[in-house]
Amino acid sequence: MQSVHPIHGEWHPQTRQDREAVLSELESVLASPHFCNSKRYPSLLRFLVESALAGKAEILKERTLGIEVFDRPADYDTNADTVVRYTAGEIRKRLLLYYSEQRQSSPIRISLPVGTYVPEFFHWSAEPREAPTDAEPDAIFPSDSDPGGHTSAEAHEPGRAASIVAAGGMSQPEARIVAEPAAKYSRLFWPGLILILLAAATGAWWKYRTGRMENPVDAFWAPVVRGQQALIVCAGGSVFANNRYSGVETANRDIEYPFVSWQSVSAVVQISSMLSRAGVVTELASAPTTPLTDLREHSVALLGAYNNQWTMHLQQSLRFYFLPGADETIVDRMHPQVQWKRDQSLPYSSADDYAIVARFHDTTIDGWVVMLAGVGRNGTEAAAQFVTIPHYMQLLRERTGTDFSNRNIEAVLKTTVIEGKTGAPTILAVATW
């Protein structure tokens, strides 16, 4: 009896036909759901593969990739701006997910090993061989004399055996063809992959629930997380300023160590906890160092107003907005005489705070934005509570109508502040469009 088995080992395309085969596989990968809904991941993977095939592997360095792929300036700080490292990590995970889900085996595999930006290519070819006898167990992996150069010890590593399990219950010949060169990865890899797959399944469940809109919190977040595996939470940064009523002022790009308030931390935790239960990953970003290109990759939640440059920039299309300058006031654009601000005759820890909760599709980033921004830090915390608790979301839905769907929504909130602690939010005004 004959069977098929893979030829293992990294493969270096030599001929034009080889390179075209790799490019064809690349297009199949980029057309998959793991890549087709993104701009950043396909751009970087395509650049890496095409450069490697063109014999330009030496240029695949972090700074060069940041400049060539993500339009960063030549002197940008790679420690502060980790767009290349983060994107490469996501590409690795998505490649592994893509190949673990493949039922029809392609002879080409594209891999991005950890610790390098140079992709590797693997070629599987089915060759006939006689079925093993009783003296020769039917080994899934190559023997000591395997042409790929792997020893029997390598063949029986747990990571290798798990690659057959991840093949999804295929027959042995199919499993042999799709076996991943897992010896390159740690023994902890496959448990991590299982967690990723579980997260993806949870995300599908979440999208089903939000489609039905049984829960007002789900309904509010549905258009924001639809088709997204991650949400950027962009928080404002501050520095101490004794001359300000709030005791702080906005941190700019030159501040090496800005801080966020306890109330902002509470807001981040509330949002991350709520979305994690739905299978959506939150990526925390600092407003002073976050470029526009990063905001265009995912939906974004903006935390804070006067300490968040992106809130002040993206609010320009909103009816209710924060008045620029030191006055720190929310204004109704349609009725400018209507304003909300903290009572500065009271101590900061005792003055009621106000906030804007908004969910809108923004043309600047061509994506959905959720703005949770207080005049002060207590307002920001109250806004996060408001969008994560069904009771408050139901009150908003009653004010706007039962259909949250894809409408732009904005609300002004008030919260009582006692000894610096944030009270329950109440709705003062609502606008939809």
Stockholm file with secondary structure:
# STOCKHOLM 1.0

chainA/1-433         MQSVHPIHGEWHPQTRQDREAVLSELESVLASPHFCNSKRYPSLLRFLVESALAGKAEILKERTLGIEVFDRPADYDTNADTVVRYTAGEIRKRLLLYYSEQRQSSPIRISLPVGTYVPEFFHWSAEPREAPTDAEPDAIFPSDSDPGGHTSAEAHEPGRAASIVAAGGMSQPEARIVAEPAAKYSRLFWPGLILILLAAATGAWWKYRTGRMENPVDAFWAPVVRGQQALIVCAGGSVFANNRYSGVETANRDIEYPFVSWQSVSAVVQISSMLSRAGVVTELASAPTTPLTDLREHSVALLGAYNNQWTMHLQQSLRFYFLPGADETIVDRMHPQVQWKRDQSLPYSSADDYAIVARFHDTTIDGWVVMLAGVGRNGTEAAAQFVTIPHYMQLLRERTGTDFSNRNIEAVLKTTVIEGKTGAPTILAVATW
#=GR chainA/1-433 SS CEECCCCCSEECCCSHHHHHHHHHHHHHHHTSTTTTTCSHHHHHHHHHHHHHHTTCGGGCCHHHHHHHHHCCCTTCCTTTCCHHHHHHHHHHHHHHHHHHHCSSCCSEEEECCTTCSCCEEEECCCCCEECCCTTSCCCSSCCTTCTTCCCHHHHTCHHHHHHHHTTCSCCHHHHHHHCCCGGGSCTTHHHHHHHHHHHHHHHHHHHHHHHHTCSHHHHHHHHHHTTCSEEEEEECCEEECTTSTTSEEECCTTCSSCBCCHHHHHHHHHHHHHHHTTTCEEEEEEGGGCCHHHHTTSCEEEECSTTCHHHHHHGGGCSEEECSSTTCEEEESSSTTCEEECCTTSCGGGSCEEEEEEEEEETTTTEEEEEEEESSHHHHHHHHHHTTCHHHHHHHHHHHCSCCTTCCEEEEEEEEEETTEEEEEEEEEEEEC
#=GC SS_cons         CEECCCCCSEECCCSHHHHHHHHHHHHHHHTSTTTTTCSHHHHHHHHHHHHHHTTCGGGCCHHHHHHHHHCCCTTCCTTTCCHHHHHHHHHHHHHHHHHHHCSSCCSEEEECCTTCSCCEEEECCCCCEECCCTTSCCCSSCCTTCTTCCCHHHHTCHHHHHHHHTTCSCCHHHHHHHCCCGGGSCTTHHHHHHHHHHHHHHHHHHHHHHHHTCSHHHHHHHHHHTTCSEEEEEECCEEECTTSTTSEEECCTTCSSCBCCHHHHHHHHHHHHHHHTTTCEEEEEEGGGCCHHHHTTSCEEEECSTTCHHHHHHGGGCSEEECSSTTCEEEESSSTTCEEECCTTSCGGGSCEEEEEEEEEETTTTEEEEEEEESSHHHHHHHHHHTTCHHHHHHHHHHHCSCCTTCCEEEEEEEEEETTEEEEEEEEEEEEC
//
